[in-house]
């Protein structure tokens, strides 16, 4: 499921970060092997990187709508501006994979702790600070951590789908108290960005199951959409890598033979 506008934004931001970094280094030590022979040229690279990055962040994020609701994710967040989708085939039953989804831990997800440290080093330095998905204990099931520290369990259909959600942007005033799934679905007040992630299971027969994960974000107004677009396009590569490693960890646990 491609999101071409946001993908273009991510590529521009990434290109800007690389060009800016090379330009910054060349202000001290010109990288002649890359053709950056003078500090002045390094400054040009730095400025070009800034322009590319800002252009990527400023690209619009068009609203997308689900045409046919085929999952609980579609019912909970049928309209959104940002998304990512990953999938993997697993040689195990949907029921066994569902169990693995709930049991896989942070230490089983390759690079998880490194990437979350890069995203929020202050939480990692806190050591014994409050548990969260960005400061997850190594051996505790990661979804258990998430749903006890800011994420709501929005749907859990054994052998079919798990859906969790959170508010990734909220006004400075206290958040409304979301007492039900319908409250979450209906929330459309300005200043919010709702994020929902699922794991969906499709039995393909012959002992194989297709496991997919999709993350969608809906920003409730133009200002919030612009602010979140800048954030999304910077963190997207790391986020996508975490999702892929998460799927592999679930696969490895589901396919493992009992001791």
N, C-alpha and C positions, 0 to 999 in steps of 0.2 A: 504494500500500500504506500505509494509514493506521495510525497508532499513537496513538489518541485520548487515552489517559491521559498519555503523555509530551508530546503536543501541548498538552494543558491545562496541564501543568507549565511548559512553555516560555512559554505566554501569560501565566501568572501571574507568572513571573519577569520577563518583559519589562515587564509592567504595573507591577510593583514597582520596577524600575529607573527607569522614566520618572517615576513618582510620587515616588520618593525623590529623584531629581535635581531635580525642580521644587520639592520641599519644601526641599531643601538650599539652592538658589538663593534661595528666598523668605525664608530666615532672614536673609539679608543685604539683599536687595532684593525685597520682596513683589511677586509678579507679579499685579498687580491686574487686568490684562486677562484673566486666567484665573480670576478670582474669588478669588485668594489675596491678601486685602487686608491681612493682618497677619502678623507674624512668628509669632504663636501658631498661626495657621492653617497657616503653612508647616511648623511642627513637627508638626502633625497629618498633613499630607501625607507628611512624612518618615517618621513612625512607620507610617503606612498602607502606604507603599512597602515598609518592612522586613517587615511582616506578610505582605503579598502575596508577596514574594520568598521568604521562608522557607516559606510554605505551598506554593508551587510546587516548591521543592526537596524538600519532605518527602512529596510525593505518591508513592504506591507505583509500582514499575515491574514490572508482572506479567510472568511468563515466557510467551513465545510459542513455539509449535512449528510447524515446517513440516509440512503435512499430506501433501504429495506432493513428492518431491524431483525437481526439474526442471532443476537446474543444479549446477555444482561448488560454488557458494556454499552451496546447500542441503545438500550432502553434508558440507561442512567445518564449518558452524555451523548445524545444524538447529534449535537452541533459543537464544533470545536475549531480552534485556529491552529493548534500545534499537535503533532502526533509523531509517534515512532512505532514501528512494527517489526518484530523478529519472530522467527520460528525454527523448530528443530523436530526431527523425527526420533521417536523413542521406541525401543523394542521392549515394551511393557504395557500392561493394561491401563486404561484411564484411571481406574480406582487406585492402582499402585502409584501412579504418577501424582495423583491428587494428594496422596499421603506424603509423597516426597516433597511436594510444594510446601506443605506445612511443616516439614521437619528439617529442610535444608538450612544450614547455618552460615554465618558470615565467613567462617574460615574455609568452608567448602567452595565459596565463590571466588575463583581466582582473581586477584588484583582488587577485590572489593575494598579491603581496608586501605590499600594504597590510594585508590582513586577517591574514596571518601575523605581521606586525610588531605589530599590536594584541594578538595572542594571546601573543607571546613577544618583547617589545621588547629584552630583554637579549641575545638571540641576534643580532638585527639590529645592535645597537650594537657587538657583538664584531667585526663586519666579517669578518676573516679566520678566524673560528672554525670549528669542525668543521661540515662539511656535514651537513645534515639537511633533511627536508621543510619544516621551519620556518625554515631558513636555506639556501634553495636558490639556486645560481647561476642567473642569469637565462637563460643560453643552453644549459643542460644539460637533457636530457630528465628530466622530473620523476619518472617512475617509476624511472629509473636511479638518481636520487638517493635515492629512498625505499628501494629494495631493496638499497642499499649502506650504509644508515644506520639500521637498526632494523626495517625491514619485511622479511618473508620472502615470496618468490614461492611461492605455494601451488599455483597452477595457471596454465598458459598454453596454451590451445587456439586456435591460429591461426584467425581467422575466426569464433570462437565466444565465448570468454570468457577474461578475465585476472582472477586473484584474488590479492590480497596481504593479509598480516595482520601484526599486531604485538601486543605486550602493552602496553596503555595504563595498567594498574595492576599493580604487582608488589610483593611483600613487601620489607621493608628488607633481609632476608637475600639473598644472591646468588640470582639467577634460575636455575632449572633449565636445563640446556643442552638446547635443543630440536633434536634431530639429524635429525628427519624430519617429514613432513607428519602422520603418524599420532601423533607425540608432541604436536603442536599440537592435533590433534583431541581427544586423550585427556586433555589437561591440565585437571584439575578440582580441583586443590588449593585450599584457602581462600586468599583474599588476592589473587586475580588477576582482571583483566578483559581478555578477549581481544577484539580488534577485527579485523574482516575487511571488506574493500571489494572489490567486483568491478566490471568493465565487461563487459557481456554484449551480444552482437550477434544480432539476429534478422532474417533476410532476409525482407522483405515483398513482394518481387517488383517488377517495373517499375523497377528501379534504386534502390529505396529500402531502407534498413536502419534498424531501430529499435535505438538504442543506449541502454542503461540502465546506471545505476550504483546500487548499493545498499551501504550500510554497516550492519553489525550488530555489536552489542557484547554479550558474555555475561559477566556478573559471577558468580564462582563461589560467593559467599556473601553473606548479607544485609548485613553491614557494608560490604563493598566495593560492593555494589549501591547502598546509600544514598549513599556518598561519590561514586560516579561519577554518580549521578542529579543531584546538585547541580551538578557540573561540566558535564554534558551539557546541562542546561537553560539554562545561561548561554551556552555557546558555540554552541548549535545554530543560531541565525540566521546567524552568520558561516560556519559549516560548510556549511550548506545553500547559501548563496550561492556559496561556492567550488566546490562540486560542480556547480552549474548553469553557472558560468563555465568550468569544466573541460570539461564536455560541449560547450559552444559552441566552445571552442578546438580540440577534437578534430574537430568538424564542419567548422570553417573550414579546417583543415589537410587533411582528407580530401577536401573538395570543391574545393580550390584546383587550378587547372589547372597542369600542369608548365610551368616557364619555357621 
